[in-house]
């Protein structure tokens, strides 16, 4: 029987507020709580992973830095980037953490392929890359068998802030985005495609009737 997952489109949001909402949702959920996917675009922010190293924050300047509890190092979020948070009960879905990560990467690869963009994961660094340039980042946390945080996919954003950090702890890595590779220039166009690809990978059905906040 397919898992029914509720999709919430949060619009543009403050990272810290959504981060706290994810923690609260995960802390309060029970074995009967419906799984959810949250979609958003964040106000400009650098987020530092739980074990993030200060040396990867080169010159944050006027962009705030928020300490997160996800895995990984530092990354940037901003308008024009599609962020998807997967709040899944992994045990109920019979899904391993590795399976969750691989599923996200494969869904993003499939989304990119739909627009003629050839992306691929890397064995040594989570995320999705086009040639050697990173186009999607990945960071997750699993608590009591339930996941939160998720992925970010660059669609049409200001990439300049990436020069102020070592993205995901990778020095001298290039960052790219869909609109520069012949893909769409609007996040709204990519959302339904990514949702369909996530649904196909995880064999879930999506309920998109709820457009409210977290």
N, C-alpha and C positions, 0 to 999 in steps of 0.2 A: 504494500500500500504506500502510495506516495506521501511524502511529508508536505503539508501545506504551510507555506512561508508567507508571512505578511510583509509587504513592501511599504516603506514609508519614505516619501520624498520630502526632505527637510528644507530644501531650498538652500540659500546661503546662510551659513551659521558661524558662530564663534566656536573655535575648536574646544576650548576648555569646557564650555557648557555641554557639548555633545559627549565629550570624554567622560564627564561626571555622570551623565545620563546613562551611558553604556554600563558603567560600573554599577549604578543603582539597579538597572534592569537585570544585570547578571546576578547581583546579590539577592534580589527579591524573587527571582524566577523559581518555579517548582518543576517537577517532572511533567506537569500538564501545561506549562507555559508554551504558547506558540512561538516557534522560531521566527526571527525577523531579519530583514535586510534593510539597512538605512542608506539612502543616497543623499549626498550633500556636496556643496562647494564651500570651502572654508575661507574666511577672511585670512589675509596673509599671516603665516605663522611658521616658525620652525618648531618641530617636535623632536624631543630627544628620547630615544629608547631607554628601557630600564637600565641597561648596562652601557649606555652611551658614554663615549669618551669626549672630554672637553676639547681635545685638540682638533676634532672634526668640525667644531664651530669656529670658523676662521674670522669672520667679521659680520655678526648678525645685524649690527647697526640698529635701525629703528624698528626692525621686525621683532616682535616678541618671541621668546623661547619658552616653551612649555615642557616640563618634565612629564613624560608619559610612563605608562607601565607596560607598553607593548615591547615585543622583541625588536632587535635591530638597533641601528645607530640613529643619526640625525637625518631628517628629511624636511622638505618644504611642502606646504600646502598653500594654495591660493586660488582665486577665481579663475575659471577656465580649466580647472582640473576636476575630474569626476572622482569622488571618493565614495567607496562602498564599504559599509561595515556589516560583517556577517555575524549575527548573534544566534549561533547554532548550538543545540544540545548534541554534542558529538556522539555520545553513547547511544542516544535514541536513534540517531542517523546511522549508527554502526560505522562511524567514520574516524579514522586515525588523524592525528595532527599532520602527519606527512601527507595523508590523503587530502586533507583540507587545503594545505599549501599547494600541492600539485594541481588540485582542482581549480584554484584561483588562477594560477599561472596559465593553465590550459584554456580556461574560459577567456582570459585576456588575449591570448594568442589567437583564438578563434574569432574574437571580436575584431582584432586588427586585420586578420585575413579577409574578413568580409569587405574591407575597404582597400584591399590590395596591398596591405602592409605586412611584410614578413617579419614577425617577431618570434623570439624564442627565449626560454628560461636559461639560466646559467647554473651549472652544478655547484659553483663556489660562492654564489651570491644570489639570494632570493630576489624575485622580481622578473620583469620581462624586458628584453633588450632588442633593439633593431640594429643589426651589425654590432658595434661595440657601444652604442649609445642607449642609455636607460630611458624607457618610456613609461614604465609602471613600477611602482614600489609596493612592498608587501611588509606588513608588520602585524603580529597577532599576539593575543594573550588567551590562555585557556585557564579557567578557574572552575573547579568542581565539575570538570568534564564539559564545560560550556565555553564557547569561543566569543571573543569580541575584538574590536579593531578590524582591520581588513586590508584593503588595497586602495591605491590612488593611481589614476590613469591620466596622463597629460594629454589634453585635447587641444586647447588654444589659450595659452596663458603666458604671462611674463616669465621667461626662464631666467632672467638676470639674477634673481636671488640665489639660484643654485651656485653661483660663483662665490657666494659668501660661506659655503660649507663644503665638506667632502660628502657628497650625497651617499647616504647609507654607509658611511665610513670608507668610501672608495675614492682615493685621491686621483685627480686628473681624469676622472670619467666624464664623458660628454652626456648631456641630457637632451632628449628630443621630445617632440610632440606630434600628435596625429595630423594637425593642420599643415605642418611643414613637410609631411610625407605623402601628400595627396589625399589625406583623410578629411573628415568633417571638421568644421571650425566652430561647431556649437555642441555644448555638453548635452543639451536636450535631445539631440539626434542620436547620441551614442548610448544614452541610458537604456532604452528598450532593447537595443542589440545586446548590451552586456548582460542585462537581466535574463534574456532568453538563453544566452550561452551559459550562464551560471546554472539556470534551471536544468538545462540539458546535461551538464556535467554531473550535477549532484542528484539528478532524477527527482526533482522536487516540482511542485506546482506553486505558482505565485498568485497571491491575492493582492492586487494593486488598488483596491477600493479605498484604502485608508491614506489620506494625504496630510494627516495631521502631524504634530510634532512628536518627539520621542516620549 
